[in-house]
Amino acid sequence: MNQTNIENIKSQMRRGVLEYCILSILDKSDAYASELIGKLKDARIIVVEGTLYPLLTRQKNQGLLTYRWEESTQGPPRKYYSLTDKGRAVLLEMDKVWKELVETLDILRK
Amino acid sequence: MKKVIKVSINKIPFTLSEEAYNSLKVYLDHLRRYYSGKEDGSEIVDGIEERIAELLSERTLAGEHVVSKDLVQEILDIMGPLEMIEEESAHADHSYPPPPKRLYRDVDHKVLGGVCSGLAAYFNIDVVIVRLIYVVGLFLPSVIRLSRFTHGWGTFTISFGWFFFAVYLLMWILIPAALTVEEKYAMHGAPLSARGLQRVSREDRMRTSSRASRRSGASRRPARTTRPVSDTRRSYSSSRQPSYRSSDRNNGWYVVLRVLAVFVGLLFLISSSAVLISLVVAFSATGFALNLFPTALFDLVAFTGNVFWLKTCGILTIILPALGFLYLGSVLVFNIRGHKWIGITMFFMWLAALIGLVVTGTHGAANFRRHASVEERIPIELTSDTLFIDLDAREDFLFERYWIEADNAVYKLGWFEGKGKNPNVVVFPTLTVVRQSEQETPSILVKSGSFGRSEPEARHAAKTQRPVFELNGNVLSIPSWQINKTDPWDGNLSSLKLYVPADQIIIVRKPIYHEFGKSNSRKISIKGFD
């Protein structure tokens, strides 16, 4: 397996997990885009910020999340993202899959 | 003193240095262009812009008054390279069908304009082979040389080198560059599978890293070769053609239709280029043969009014359909899709030219509405058993470019004089010899037929232009008449019929010797232009 293949698998894995992460963050509390970015960066799941925006829009179009405009104390109003019911359902599903995957790896690594 | 630019990003005012402004503008413009027409595209760009504004204001609060190029660069690095953002979106379309394979210029692997590399990607062959063909073609000597007609009128040469050069230029102009990730997929015809993704993303990564190494250098260049905005827009709009939707592509009928389209397109391409080439050859051939441009022939006919529009419309009605089919063929075969207005414009131009041709034609042909002819029999006296005929031309007869048809009864002669745009046609009445018995009186039947707007006008023209002759002893002199721009042909056809006894010898002395024999023993049939 060459380097590009490995890169490819890595980026695919990261992509999947990133969507899961966004849903997880929003499950706890609604957030601005910048808050989301901050948390994701702290967790070191994203490196560059620009890629998040197409992703958010996609998840919104899939009906997983929604946003509302909120006035901010400084500057123009900002988007406040929150999870939809569908998003919550998908998140539960993902939690289950994640648990299964972790268990699988645990079994395999023993 | 330095120039600064004040801008408002997401309604927050900033002061940017010129360099900073430029690199930010390139970045945002590129995103806008990429997302124009995409679902919620502006939302994505707005989000990114909002974030850039946020990051900028965080940093300017820390004390910077004018946003420098380095700060913008820092923020753009945080946002990430354009390719990564676009790839995220391209990935989002994963569930959609692979884009149809289209011909693009591969500007990532270009030497000049990326035409060769684009062709190589399209036909899935090594770019080295394509380049080799081009270079060999470019330096092929002028193989086709039509130098048969080199009587001092120059040579006619088709140079392969120029041909390849022109084709390259044309393709450079017509074929859009593959700029976005999406277009790169379409260029390779690779579906958005892991393999295609991998191939394209590897290239992206290579470029990203090479850019990173250059980053310490001067101001950051636009991420890619820029092309006029209209180009990229055009390719987006066409990539959204509904006929290439997923359901169609998986359908067996789609494949059949595609094969059919390529076949028909190839036919269009071949036939239209054949028509265009033969037009060029025909036009140049008449140029060599008659030493005049074919449209100059229009000037020789007595059309009413201006012949310019008649000529223009005539040429357009012939050339436009050929060009149209060439375009249609290239659309069908290579999927090169120009602006939709190209086809429509061409069609209406052709229609206009056709209508123009009919209008100017009927208007111009007004002089040919009616026909009339006159006949007169003039008795002659034959003084010897031989009758000589001299056909007198105003100028000396050039022994080139004449036409003559003669046998033992009929003699026709005429030729072209003059050059280029002012040709001059020299014509003589058709001579016909009719044998009769000794008892009948020898005579000459003068016949003249002409056209005109009305019957009397036609008759008048026929009368004034009827052939004349002069009989001195046993020499019959017949003058020529000329057709040229100032004295154009109004459709007059005239002839002289000689009614002579069977044993009368008749010899044309000037300008070409010809005997009217008693039998079918000899026949002159020289067509000129040789």
Chai-1 contact restraints between the chains, C-beta under 6 A:
chainA,res_idxA,chainB,res_idxB,connection_type,confidence,min_distance_angstrom,max_distance_angstrom,comment,restraint_id
A,T4,B,Q198,contact,1.0,0.0,6.0,A-B,restraint_1
A,T4,B,R202,contact,1.0,0.0,6.0,A-B,restraint_2
A,N8,B,A194,contact,1.0,0.0,6.0,A-B,restraint_3
A,N8,B,Q198,contact,1.0,0.0,6.0,A-B,restraint_4
A,S34,B,E54,contact,1.0,0.0,6.0,A-B,restraint_5
A,V48,B,G80,contact,1.0,0.0,6.0,A-B,restraint_6
A,E49,B,I78,contact,1.0,0.0,6.0,A-B,restraint_7
A,E49,B,M79,contact,1.0,0.0,6.0,A-B,restraint_8
A,G50,B,I48,contact,1.0,0.0,6.0,A-B,restraint_9
A,G50,B,M79,contact,1.0,0.0,6.0,A-B,restraint_10
A,G50,B,G80,contact,1.0,0.0,6.0,A-B,restraint_11
A,G50,B,I85,contact,1.0,0.0,6.0,A-B,restraint_12
A,T51,B,G80,contact,1.0,0.0,6.0,A-B,restraint_13
A,T51,B,M84,contact,1.0,0.0,6.0,A-B,restraint_14
A,T51,B,I85,contact,1.0,0.0,6.0,A-B,restraint_15
A,T51,B,E88,contact,1.0,0.0,6.0,A-B,restraint_16
A,Y53,B,I44,contact,1.0,0.0,6.0,A-B,restraint_17
A,Y53,B,G47,contact,1.0,0.0,6.0,A-B,restraint_18
A,Y53,B,I48,contact,1.0,0.0,6.0,A-B,restraint_19
A,P54,B,I44,contact,1.0,0.0,6.0,A-B,restraint_20
A,P54,B,E88,contact,1.0,0.0,6.0,A-B,restraint_21
A,P54,B,S89,contact,1.0,0.0,6.0,A-B,restraint_22
A,T57,B,D40,contact,1.0,0.0,6.0,A-B,restraint_23
A,T57,B,E43,contact,1.0,0.0,6.0,A-B,restraint_24
A,T57,B,I44,contact,1.0,0.0,6.0,A-B,restraint_25
A,R58,B,A92,contact,1.0,0.0,6.0,A-B,restraint_26
A,G75,B,I12,contact,1.0,0.0,6.0,A-B,restraint_27
A,P76,B,K11,contact,1.0,0.0,6.0,A-B,restraint_28
